């Protein structure tokens, strides 16, 4: 099971009734946060999932509305009693940005590990999570992310016996170990069923639509994507600033065959996103307007 929350749907600057876009995913007591603009920790407090178990924070890019809330959040996580290492993932420049922000919160009770992705992040695994990233098109280096929970494979006794795998190794092989014994190598594939479909959530803001995005989001259970404006008359401005319209996010969702689209990262000028929801739904029916603390529970299906 994977729980996902869109913390807020705002872009550019926070308002009293619309905080900045970020997402958090939770599985088996571990959490991954994507983006951390001003006020993110307020929303996390309101969500009541806790802060201590945030193991990874991913950043799409280093504009203030996506990272300015980091120092306060790191401090609050420290006050929650966390001692385990915290992982930060982001595009090129992460080390410089984080070092600057840590000037105002220099003493933390846990270590920070930085993973800087100059190209793309390929299957970074942490506990139940598998995280990938894809470079997208914005005014500075920018990434989009997928967060997946892979379904554990079943033990296949017949497969193990047919391949003469000693019973004493079955348990270790189920845990994905590779074992060598007297020159014979035993792999998990020798005792486990074929891989089963897991759960996949994709998160994308601050980019123009790209063909590569379609492949990246293919078959996602949930696609959280920016829709800076719903009104097509903003097309020229959107192109100049490297953002997306509702219609463009919907077209990506349709081509990527995702199950559901949540629109987010609304322009401050977009007062009522619901006014333009049909623009997206006419292209991709299962589209929704992102709202503060919007939560979905994703479950494995046979």
C-alpha positions as CSV (number, residue, x, y, z in Angstrom):
1,X,0.0,0.0,0.0
2,X,1.2,3.5,-0.8
3,X,-0.4,6.7,0.7
4,X,0.1,9.9,-1.3
5,X,-0.7,13.5,-0.3
6,X,-0.6,16.6,-2.4
7,X,0.2,19.1,0.3
8,X,-0.9,22.1,-1.6
9,X,-1.5,23.3,-5.2
10,X,0.0,26.8,-5.4
11,X,2.8,28.1,-7.6
12,X,5.2,31.0,-7.5
13,X,4.2,32.4,-4.1
14,X,2.1,31.3,-1.1
15,X,-1.2,32.9,-0.2
16,X,-3.2,32.6,2.9
17,X,-5.6,30.2,1.2
18,X,-3.1,28.5,-1.2
19,X,0.3,27.2,-0.1
20,X,3.0,26.0,-2.4
21,X,3.0,22.7,-4.3
22,X,4.7,19.7,-2.8
23,X,3.9,16.0,-2.4
24,X,4.6,13.4,0.2
25,X,4.4,9.6,-0.2
26,X,4.3,7.1,2.7
27,X,4.9,3.3,2.8
28,X,5.5,1.1,5.8
29,X,6.6,3.9,8.1
30,X,9.0,5.6,5.7
31,X,8.2,8.8,3.7
32,X,9.5,10.6,0.7
33,X,8.8,14.3,0.2
34,X,9.1,16.1,-3.1
35,X,9.7,19.8,-3.0
36,X,9.7,22.0,0.1
37,X,8.6,25.6,-0.6
38,X,7.8,28.2,2.1
39,X,5.2,26.9,4.5
40,X,5.6,23.2,3.7
41,X,6.1,22.2,7.3
42,X,2.9,23.9,8.3
43,X,1.0,21.6,5.9
44,X,3.0,18.5,7.1
45,X,1.9,19.4,10.7
46,X,-1.7,19.7,9.5
47,X,-1.5,16.4,7.7
48,X,-0.4,14.6,11.0
49,X,1.6,11.9,9.3
50,X,4.6,12.9,11.4
51,X,8.0,14.3,10.4
52,X,10.5,12.0,12.0
53,X,10.1,9.3,9.3
54,X,10.8,11.5,6.3
55,X,13.8,9.7,4.9
56,X,14.2,11.4,1.6
57,X,13.5,14.9,0.2
58,X,13.6,15.3,-3.6
59,X,13.8,18.7,-5.2
60,X,12.6,19.4,-8.8
61,X,14.7,22.6,-9.0
62,X,16.0,25.5,-6.9
63,X,13.5,28.3,-7.3
64,X,12.4,29.6,-3.9
65,X,8.8,28.2,-4.2
66,X,10.3,24.7,-4.3
67,X,13.1,24.8,-1.7
68,X,12.9,27.9,0.6
69,X,11.1,25.9,3.3
70,X,13.9,23.5,3.7
71,X,15.9,25.1,6.7
72,X,12.8,25.3,8.9
73,X,11.8,21.8,8.0
74,X,15.2,20.3,8.7
75,X,15.2,22.0,12.1
76,X,11.7,20.7,13.0
77,X,12.7,17.2,11.9
78,X,15.7,17.5,14.2
79,X,13.4,18.5,17.1
80,X,11.2,15.5,16.4
81,X,14.0,13.2,17.6
82,X,15.3,11.9,14.3
83,X,18.9,10.6,14.4
84,X,19.0,8.6,11.2
85,X,20.6,10.0,8.1
86,X,18.4,12.1,5.9
87,X,18.8,11.9,2.1
88,X,18.4,14.9,-0.2
89,X,18.1,14.4,-3.9
90,X,18.2,17.1,-6.6
91,X,19.6,18.5,-9.9
92,X,23.1,19.8,-10.3
93,X,23.9,22.5,-7.7
94,X,22.4,20.7,-4.7
95,X,25.5,20.9,-2.6
96,X,25.9,24.6,-3.0
97,X,22.2,25.4,-2.4
98,X,22.0,23.2,0.7
99,X,25.2,24.5,2.2
100,X,23.8,28.1,1.8
101,X,20.5,27.2,3.4
102,X,22.1,25.3,6.3
103,X,23.8,28.5,7.4
104,X,20.7,29.4,9.4
105,X,20.2,25.9,10.8
106,X,23.8,24.6,11.3
107,X,23.4,22.1,14.1
108,X,21.3,19.1,13.2
109,X,21.2,15.8,15.2
110,X,21.4,13.7,12.1
111,X,23.7,13.4,9.0
112,X,22.6,14.6,5.6
113,X,23.5,12.6,2.4
114,X,23.4,14.6,-0.9
115,X,22.6,12.9,-4.2
116,X,23.1,15.3,-7.1
117,X,21.7,14.2,-10.4
118,X,23.4,16.0,-13.4
119,X,21.5,13.7,-15.8
120,X,18.9,11.3,-14.5
121,X,18.5,9.3,-11.3
122,X,18.0,5.6,-12.1
123,X,16.3,3.3,-9.6
124,X,17.5,4.8,-6.4
125,X,16.3,2.2,-3.8
126,X,15.5,3.0,-0.2
127,X,13.5,0.6,1.9
128,X,10.3,0.0,-0.1
129,X,10.8,2.9,-2.4
130,X,12.3,3.1,-5.9
131,X,12.9,6.6,-7.1
132,X,13.7,7.7,-10.6
133,X,14.1,11.2,-12.2
134,X,13.9,12.7,-15.6
135,X,15.4,16.0,-16.7
136,X,12.7,18.4,-18.0
137,X,12.7,21.8,-19.6
138,X,12.6,24.9,-17.4
139,X,14.6,28.1,-17.1
140,X,17.1,26.3,-14.8
141,X,18.0,22.6,-14.3
142,X,14.9,20.8,-13.4
143,X,13.8,17.2,-12.7
144,X,10.5,15.3,-12.5
145,X,10.3,12.2,-10.3
146,X,8.6,8.9,-10.1
147,X,8.1,7.2,-6.7
148,X,7.4,3.5,-6.9
149,X,6.7,0.7,-4.5
150,X,7.6,-2.6,-6.0
151,X,5.4,-5.6,-5.2
152,X,7.3,-8.4,-3.5
153,X,7.5,-11.6,-5.5
154,X,6.0,-14.8,-4.2
155,X,8.1,-17.8,-3.3
156,X,7.8,-20.5,-6.0
157,X,8.6,-23.9,-4.5
158,X,8.2,-25.7,-7.8
159,X,10.7,-23.4,-9.4
160,X,13.2,-23.9,-6.6
161,X,12.9,-27.7,-6.7
162,X,13.2,-27.9,-10.5
163,X,16.4,-25.9,-10.4
164,X,17.8,-28.0,-7.5
165,X,18.2,-25.1,-5.2
166,X,19.2,-26.4,-1.7
167,X,16.4,-25.8,0.8
168,X,18.9,-24.2,3.3
169,X,19.2,-21.2,0.9
170,X,15.5,-20.7,0.2
171,X,14.9,-18.1,2.9
172,X,18.0,-16.0,2.0
173,X,17.1,-16.1,-1.7
174,X,13.6,-14.9,-0.9
175,X,15.3,-11.8,0.7
176,X,16.9,-11.1,-2.7
177,X,20.4,-12.3,-1.8
178,X,22.7,-13.9,-4.3
179,X,24.5,-17.0,-3.0
180,X,27.6,-18.8,-4.3
181,X,28.3,-22.4,-3.1
182,X,31.1,-24.5,-4.6
183,X,31.2,-22.5,-7.8
184,X,27.4,-22.6,-8.2
185,X,25.6,-19.3,-8.1
186,X,22.0,-19.2,-6.8
187,X,19.9,-16.1,-7.6
188,X,16.5,-14.9,-6.3
189,X,15.0,-15.6,-9.7
190,X,15.5,-19.3,-9.1
191,X,13.0,-19.3,-6.3
192,X,10.7,-16.4,-6.8
193,X,7.8,-15.8,-9.2
194,X,7.9,-13.3,-12.0
195,X,7.7,-9.6,-11.1
196,X,4.2,-8.3,-10.3
197,X,3.0,-4.8,-11.0
198,X,3.7,-2.3,-8.2
199,X,2.5,1.2,-7.5
200,X,3.7,4.3,-9.2
201,X,3.2,8.0,-8.7
202,X,4.8,10.7,-10.9
203,X,5.3,14.3,-9.9
204,X,6.1,17.0,-12.5
205,X,6.2,20.8,-12.2
206,X,7.9,23.7,-14.0
207,X,8.4,22.4,-17.5
208,X,7.1,22.3,-21.0
209,X,5.6,19.1,-22.2
210,X,8.2,16.7,-23.6
211,X,7.9,13.4,-25.5
212,X,10.2,11.8,-22.9
213,X,7.6,12.5,-20.2
214,X,5.1,10.2,-21.8
215,X,7.4,7.2,-21.5
216,X,8.4,8.2,-18.0
217,X,4.8,8.3,-16.6
218,X,3.6,5.3,-18.6
219,X,1.0,3.4,-16.7
220,X,1.3,5.4,-13.5
221,X,-1.4,5.0,-10.8
222,X,-1.3,8.8,-10.2
223,X,0.2,11.7,-12.1
224,X,0.6,15.0,-10.2
225,X,1.3,17.6,-12.9
226,X,1.4,21.3,-13.1
227,X,-1.3,23.3,-14.8
228,X,-0.1,26.8,-14.5
229,X,-3.1,28.1,-16.4
230,X,-6.3,26.6,-17.7
231,X,-7.1,29.5,-20.1
232,X,-5.6,28.8,-23.6
233,X,-5.1,32.5,-24.2
234,X,-2.0,32.2,-21.9
235,X,-0.3,29.9,-24.4
236,X,2.4,32.4,-25.4
237,X,3.2,33.3,-21.8
238,X,3.4,29.6,-20.8
239,X,5.7,28.8,-23.6
240,X,8.0,31.8,-22.7
241,X,8.2,30.8,-19.0
242,X,8.5,27.1,-19.6
243,X,5.3,25.9,-17.8
244,X,2.2,24.0,-18.8
245,X,-1.5,24.5,-19.5
246,X,-4.2,22.2,-18.2
247,X,-4.7,20.9,-21.7
248,X,-1.0,20.0,-22.0
249,X,-1.0,18.1,-18.7
250,X,-4.1,16.3,-19.8
251,X,-2.6,15.3,-23.2
252,X,0.5,13.9,-21.4
253,X,-1.8,11.9,-19.1
254,X,-3.8,10.5,-22.0
255,X,-0.7,9.5,-24.0
256,X,1.0,8.1,-20.9
257,X,-2.1,6.0,-20.1
258,X,-2.0,7.0,-16.4
259,X,-4.9,6.2,-14.2
260,X,-5.5,9.6,-12.7
261,X,-4.3,13.2,-13.1
262,X,-4.1,15.8,-10.3
263,X,-3.5,19.3,-11.6
264,X,-1.4,21.6,-9.4
265,X,1.1,24.5,-9.3
266,X,-1.5,27.1,-10.2
267,X,-0.5,30.6,-11.1
268,X,-1.4,33.3,-8.6
269,X,-3.5,34.8,-11.4
270,X,-5.6,31.6,-11.6
271,X,-8.2,32.4,-8.9
272,X,-10.7,29.6,-9.7
273,X,-9.0,26.5,-11.2
274,X,-12.4,24.7,-11.3
275,X,-13.5,27.1,-14.0
276,X,-11.2,25.3,-16.4
277,X,-11.4,21.7,-15.2
278,X,-13.5,20.7,-18.3
279,X,-10.6,21.8,-20.5
280,X,-8.6,18.9,-19.0
281,X,-11.5,16.5,-18.6
282,X,-12.4,16.8,-22.3
283,X,-9.0,15.4,-23.1
284,X,-8.4,13.1,-20.1
285,X,-11.6,12.3,-18.2
286,X,-10.0,11.3,-14.9
287,X,-8.6,14.7,-14.2
288,X,-9.0,16.5,-10.9
289,X,-8.1,19.9,-9.5
290,X,-5.4,19.6,-6.8
291,X,-6.4,20.8,-3.4
292,X,-4.7,21.3,0.0
293,X,-4.0,18.0,1.8
294,X,-5.5,15.9,-1.1
295,X,-4.9,12.3,-0.1
296,X,-5.1,9.0,-2.0
297,X,-4.5,5.4,-0.8
298,X,-3.1,3.2,-3.5
299,X,-3.4,-0.6,-3.2
300,X,-1.9,-3.5,-5.0
301,X,-4.2,-5.3,-7.4
302,X,-3.9,-8.8,-8.7
